[in-house]
Amino acid sequence: MKKITLLFCLGLIFACERAYDENEFLGNSLNDQFGELKFSTPLSGSGLEYNFIQISQYNFNATWSKNANYELRIIGENSNAIKSYTGYDNSLNADNSIWRGEANDFPSFKEESCQVILSVSDLDTTIYDTLNIYINETKPMQSDVYIIEDFENIDQATLMQNSFVQFGANMDFNIQNDFAAEGQNYFRMRGEMTWNEWFLGNLVLNINEAKTLPDLTPSTTYFNIAVVGSRQELFPEDQFLEIVVRETDGDEFRTQIRPIEWSSWRNFSIPYSEFESGSDIAIKETNKINQIEILCLSCPGVVGSQGGCVNNQGVLVTTDIDFISFTENEPYQP
């Protein structure tokens, strides 16, 4: 019996044994776990001036002593635009830091100075390196962008000729030129309803022949809009935008951005196929789009027949918008 047990145990040992491969990596290296974290070569770029018209892409370079978590941030001095990269590596190179002049989100970069900040971290240490660069030509706009309104070359009276603003407190539906998402101007939609009403006002954009879209596939056609709420981070309960797209045959399609509760510009790219209609037989035809209406709404601070949110009393509704466009095949890239 003892011999059988011994043979069984030996069989288990040999069954579990496998050949050792000296090139096989088992877990993190000792250097990655315990080595000192320091830069081997400093942060550098593809020059100090960046012209995205002449050269479509650039990259950054740096090496450090071991594999570690890194973050690279490019920050526009005037625009406050940000482009960031993160990963786990021991270097920055053309494989992990290609930059084509885009930002993570709105606002977009301008012709401006930028600070480039690299941080690398292990469990105990974070090291930094910085670089200053200058953008003298911003990236060209991607192909197949159909701009409906960017608020750059239109006066207030013309813009508002088909729009409506409710009676309320501090109503401000106007073109502004501070901290736009793209370019210099954006449209402010702000106010406080002093009675039991959700609707503060709207912006109605008629699409003339020069801005008519071609016949595109709705599922690969994106409606794009930049949106920001209160810069003071005091957000009314349930403030939102409703977007209505109308076509020449009378069909209309709707979507909402709800709620709006952030204090920096965000780009929303919504496939036209996701807009909803009250009709089961309505067909989306992009070449028939002739009007876009953007409604500013919020739960009223005065409670009544339409409900209400008492916490909204005295709080300004703010849903600023910018760069309204359609794109084909991909969302708009700020």
C-alpha positions as CSV (number, residue, x, y, z in Angstrom):
1,M,0.0,0.0,0.0
2,K,2.9,2.4,0.9
3,K,4.5,1.7,-2.5
4,I,1.3,2.5,-4.3
5,T,1.0,5.8,-2.4
6,L,4.6,6.8,-3.1
7,L,4.2,6.0,-6.8
8,F,1.0,8.1,-7.0
9,C,2.8,11.1,-5.4
10,L,5.7,10.8,-7.7
11,G,3.3,10.7,-10.7
12,L,1.7,13.9,-9.5
13,I,5.0,15.7,-9.2
14,F,6.1,14.7,-12.7
15,A,2.7,15.6,-14.1
16,C,2.9,19.2,-12.7
17,E,6.5,19.7,-13.8
18,R,7.1,21.7,-17.0
19,A,10.1,22.9,-18.9
20,Y,11.6,26.3,-17.9
21,D,12.0,28.9,-20.7
22,E,14.8,31.3,-19.8
23,N,13.2,33.9,-22.1
24,E,9.8,33.7,-20.4
25,F,8.8,36.8,-18.3
26,L,7.3,35.9,-15.0
27,G,5.7,39.0,-13.3
28,N,7.2,42.5,-13.0
29,S,11.0,42.9,-13.2
30,L,12.9,43.7,-10.0
31,N,13.8,47.0,-11.5
32,D,10.1,47.9,-12.2
33,Q,9.3,47.0,-8.6
34,F,12.2,48.4,-6.7
35,G,14.3,50.5,-9.0
36,E,14.7,54.2,-8.6
37,L,12.4,56.3,-10.9
38,K,14.2,59.0,-12.8
39,F,14.4,60.4,-16.3
40,S,16.9,58.9,-18.7
41,T,16.3,61.5,-21.4
42,P,14.3,64.7,-21.0
43,L,11.0,65.6,-22.5
44,S,11.3,66.9,-26.1
45,G,9.0,67.5,-29.0
46,S,9.2,67.6,-32.8
47,G,10.5,71.2,-32.6
48,L,9.2,74.1,-30.6
49,E,6.9,75.6,-33.3
50,Y,3.9,73.5,-34.5
51,N,2.3,74.1,-37.9
52,F,-0.4,71.6,-38.5
53,I,-1.0,72.9,-42.0
54,Q,2.5,72.0,-43.2
55,I,3.0,68.9,-41.0
56,S,-0.1,66.9,-40.1
57,Q,1.2,65.2,-36.9
58,Y,3.9,65.5,-34.3
59,N,5.0,63.5,-31.4
60,F,6.9,63.8,-28.1
61,N,9.9,61.9,-26.7
62,A,11.2,61.0,-23.3
63,T,12.6,58.0,-21.5
64,W,12.7,57.0,-17.8
65,S,14.3,54.3,-15.8
66,K,11.5,51.7,-15.6
67,N,8.0,50.9,-16.6
68,A,5.6,53.2,-14.8
69,N,2.3,55.1,-15.2
70,Y,2.6,58.3,-17.1
71,E,0.4,61.3,-18.1
72,L,1.3,63.8,-20.8
73,R,-0.8,67.0,-20.9
74,I,-0.7,69.8,-23.5
75,I,-2.4,73.0,-22.3
76,G,-3.2,76.0,-24.4
77,E,-2.2,79.2,-22.7
78,N,-5.1,81.3,-24.1
79,S,-7.7,78.8,-25.0
80,N,-7.3,76.5,-22.0
81,A,-7.6,73.6,-24.4
82,I,-6.2,70.3,-23.2
83,K,-4.9,67.2,-25.0
84,S,-3.8,64.4,-22.7
85,Y,-2.2,60.9,-23.0
86,T,-1.9,58.2,-20.4
87,G,-0.4,54.8,-20.2
88,Y,2.2,52.4,-18.6
89,D,5.6,52.4,-20.3
90,N,9.2,53.5,-19.9
91,S,9.2,56.0,-22.8
92,L,7.2,58.5,-24.9
93,N,7.6,58.0,-28.6
94,A,5.9,58.1,-31.9
95,D,3.8,55.0,-30.9
96,N,2.1,56.6,-27.9
97,S,2.2,60.4,-28.3
98,I,1.1,61.3,-31.8
99,W,-0.6,64.7,-31.8
100,R,-2.6,66.1,-34.8
101,G,-3.5,69.4,-33.1
102,E,-6.8,68.1,-31.6
103,A,-8.1,68.7,-28.1
104,N,-9.7,66.1,-25.8
105,D,-12.9,68.2,-26.0
106,F,-13.9,71.8,-26.5
107,P,-12.4,74.4,-26.4
108,S,-10.1,73.9,-29.3
109,F,-6.5,75.0,-29.5
110,K,-5.7,78.4,-31.0
111,E,-2.5,79.9,-32.4
112,E,-0.9,80.2,-29.0
113,S,1.8,79.1,-26.6
114,C,1.2,75.8,-24.9
115,Q,2.8,74.1,-21.9
116,V,3.5,70.4,-22.1
117,I,3.7,68.6,-18.8
118,L,4.9,65.0,-18.4
119,S,4.3,63.2,-15.0
120,V,5.6,59.7,-14.3
121,S,4.6,57.8,-11.2
122,D,5.3,54.6,-9.3
123,L,4.0,53.6,-5.9
124,D,6.3,56.1,-4.0
125,T,7.5,58.8,-6.4
126,T,6.2,61.2,-9.1
127,I,8.7,62.9,-11.4
128,Y,7.9,65.8,-13.8
129,D,9.3,67.4,-16.8
130,T,7.9,70.3,-18.9
131,L,8.3,71.9,-22.3
132,N,7.0,75.1,-23.9
133,I,5.9,75.0,-27.5
134,Y,4.0,77.4,-29.9
135,I,1.2,76.6,-32.3
136,N,1.5,78.9,-35.3
137,E,-1.0,77.1,-37.5
138,T,-3.9,75.1,-36.0
139,K,-5.1,71.9,-37.5
140,P,-7.3,72.1,-40.5
141,M,-11.0,71.2,-40.0
142,Q,-11.8,67.6,-40.7
143,S,-13.5,66.8,-44.0
144,D,-17.2,66.5,-44.4
145,V,-18.2,69.1,-41.7
146,Y,-21.3,71.1,-42.4
147,I,-21.4,74.1,-40.2
148,I,-24.9,75.3,-39.3
149,E,-24.0,78.1,-36.9
150,D,-20.7,79.1,-35.2
151,F,-21.9,82.6,-34.2
152,E,-18.8,84.3,-35.8
153,N,-20.3,86.2,-38.7
154,I,-23.9,87.0,-37.7
155,D,-25.4,89.9,-35.8
156,Q,-27.7,89.6,-32.8
157,A,-30.8,90.9,-34.5
158,T,-30.5,88.5,-37.5
159,L,-29.8,85.5,-35.2
160,M,-32.8,86.1,-33.1
161,Q,-35.4,87.1,-35.7
162,N,-37.2,83.7,-35.5
163,S,-36.5,83.0,-31.8
164,F,-38.3,83.7,-28.6
165,V,-37.3,84.6,-25.0
166,Q,-39.8,84.3,-22.1
167,F,-40.5,86.9,-19.4
168,G,-38.4,86.2,-16.4
169,A,-35.4,87.5,-14.4
170,N,-32.0,88.2,-15.8
171,M,-32.9,86.8,-19.2
172,D,-29.8,86.8,-21.4
173,F,-30.1,85.2,-24.8
174,N,-27.2,86.9,-26.6
175,I,-24.0,86.4,-28.6
176,Q,-21.0,86.5,-26.2
177,N,-17.2,86.6,-27.0
178,D,-15.5,85.4,-23.8
179,F,-14.3,81.8,-23.6
180,A,-15.9,80.4,-26.7
181,A,-15.7,76.7,-27.5
182,E,-14.5,77.4,-31.0
183,G,-13.4,80.7,-32.5
184,Q,-14.3,84.0,-30.7
185,N,-18.1,83.9,-30.2
186,Y,-20.8,81.6,-28.7
187,F,-24.5,82.0,-27.7
188,R,-25.6,82.4,-24.1
189,M,-28.9,81.0,-23.0
190,R,-29.4,82.2,-19.4
191,G,-32.2,83.4,-17.1
192,E,-34.5,82.6,-14.2
193,M,-38.2,81.7,-14.5
194,T,-40.1,83.6,-11.8
195,W,-43.3,81.7,-12.5
196,N,-44.3,78.1,-13.1
197,E,-42.9,77.5,-16.5
198,W,-40.2,75.1,-17.8
199,F,-39.4,76.9,-21.1
200,L,-37.1,79.9,-20.9
201,G,-36.5,80.5,-24.6
202,N,-35.2,79.1,-27.9
203,L,-32.9,79.7,-30.8
204,V,-34.4,78.9,-34.2
205,L,-31.9,78.5,-37.1
206,N,-33.2,78.4,-40.6
207,I,-31.0,76.5,-43.0
208,N,-30.6,78.3,-46.3
209,E,-29.7,76.8,-49.6
210,A,-26.0,77.4,-49.1
211,K,-26.0,75.3,-45.9
212,T,-28.3,72.5,-47.2
213,L,-26.9,69.1,-46.4
214,P,-26.4,66.4,-49.1
215,D,-28.4,63.2,-48.9
216,L,-26.4,61.3,-46.1
217,T,-27.0,58.1,-44.2
218,P,-28.6,59.0,-40.9
219,S,-26.7,56.4,-38.9
220,T,-23.3,57.9,-40.0
221,T,-24.4,61.5,-39.9
222,Y,-23.7,63.3,-36.5
223,F,-25.4,66.4,-35.1
224,N,-22.7,68.2,-33.1
225,I,-23.0,71.0,-30.5
226,A,-20.8,72.4,-27.8
227,V,-22.6,72.9,-24.5
228,V,-21.6,74.3,-21.1
229,G,-23.6,75.0,-17.9
230,S,-22.8,77.5,-15.2
231,R,-19.1,78.4,-14.8
232,Q,-19.9,79.0,-11.1
233,E,-20.8,75.3,-10.7
234,L,-24.2,76.2,-9.3
235,F,-26.6,74.1,-11.4
236,P,-30.4,74.2,-11.3
237,E,-32.1,70.8,-10.9
238,D,-33.0,69.3,-14.3
239,Q,-31.8,72.0,-16.7
240,F,-31.5,70.7,-20.2
241,L,-31.7,71.4,-23.9
242,E,-34.2,70.0,-26.4
243,I,-33.1,69.9,-30.0
244,V,-35.6,69.7,-32.8
245,V,-34.6,69.1,-36.4
246,R,-37.3,69.8,-39.0
247,E,-37.4,68.7,-42.7
248,T,-39.2,70.3,-45.6
249,D,-41.9,67.6,-45.8
250,G,-43.1,68.5,-42.3
251,D,-41.4,65.7,-40.4
252,E,-39.5,66.7,-37.2
253,F,-37.1,64.7,-35.0
254,R,-36.1,65.4,-31.4
255,T,-33.4,64.6,-28.9
256,Q,-32.4,66.0,-25.5
257,I,-29.2,66.8,-23.6
258,R,-30.3,66.2,-20.1
259,P,-29.4,67.2,-17.4
260,I,-26.7,69.8,-18.0
261,E,-24.5,70.0,-14.9
262,W,-20.9,70.7,-15.9
263,S,-18.8,73.9,-15.9
264,S,-16.5,73.5,-19.0
265,W,-17.3,73.1,-22.7
266,R,-18.3,69.6,-23.9
267,N,-18.9,68.4,-27.4
268,F,-22.0,66.3,-28.0
269,S,-22.1,64.3,-31.3
270,I,-25.4,62.5,-31.7
271,P,-26.2,60.2,-34.7
272,Y,-29.1,61.6,-36.6
273,S,-30.6,58.1,-36.6
274,E,-31.0,58.4,-32.8
275,F,-33.3,61.5,-33.0
276,E,-36.9,60.4,-32.2
277,S,-40.2,61.2,-34.0
278,G,-43.8,61.0,-32.9
279,S,-44.6,59.3,-36.2
280,D,-44.0,55.7,-37.1
281,I,-43.7,56.5,-40.8
282,A,-41.4,59.5,-40.7
283,I,-38.2,59.0,-42.7
284,K,-35.0,61.0,-41.9
285,E,-33.7,62.6,-45.1
286,T,-30.7,64.9,-44.4
287,N,-31.0,66.8,-47.7
288,K,-34.5,68.0,-46.5
289,I,-33.3,69.5,-43.2
290,N,-34.4,73.1,-43.3
291,Q,-34.6,74.2,-39.6
292,I,-33.1,73.5,-36.2
293,E,-34.6,74.7,-33.0
294,I,-32.8,74.6,-29.7
295,L,-34.9,75.0,-26.6
296,C,-33.6,76.0,-23.2
297,L,-35.6,74.4,-20.4
298,S,-35.4,73.8,-16.6
299,C,-37.5,72.7,-13.7
300,P,-39.1,75.9,-12.5
301,G,-38.3,77.3,-9.1
302,V,-41.9,78.2,-8.5
303,V,-44.0,75.1,-7.8
304,G,-47.4,74.9,-9.6
305,S,-49.5,72.9,-12.0
306,Q,-46.4,72.0,-14.1
307,G,-44.5,70.8,-11.0
308,G,-41.4,72.5,-9.8
309,C,-38.1,72.4,-7.9
310,V,-38.0,74.7,-4.8
311,N,-34.2,74.5,-4.8
312,N,-34.2,76.3,-8.1
313,Q,-35.5,79.5,-6.7
314,G,-33.0,82.3,-7.3
315,V,-30.7,80.0,-9.4
316,L,-29.8,81.1,-12.9
317,V,-30.3,78.6,-15.7
318,T,-27.3,78.6,-18.0
319,T,-27.0,76.4,-21.1
320,D,-24.5,78.2,-23.4
321,I,-24.0,76.7,-26.9
322,D,-21.5,76.9,-29.7
323,F,-20.4,75.4,-33.0
324,I,-23.6,73.7,-34.3
325,S,-22.7,71.4,-37.2
326,F,-23.3,68.1,-38.9
327,T,-20.5,65.7,-39.7
328,E,-20.3,62.6,-41.9
329,N,-18.8,59.3,-40.8
330,E,-17.4,60.5,-37.5
331,P,-18.1,62.9,-34.7
332,Y,-16.7,66.4,-34.8
333,Q,-13.1,66.5,-33.4
334,P,-12.4,69.8,-31.5
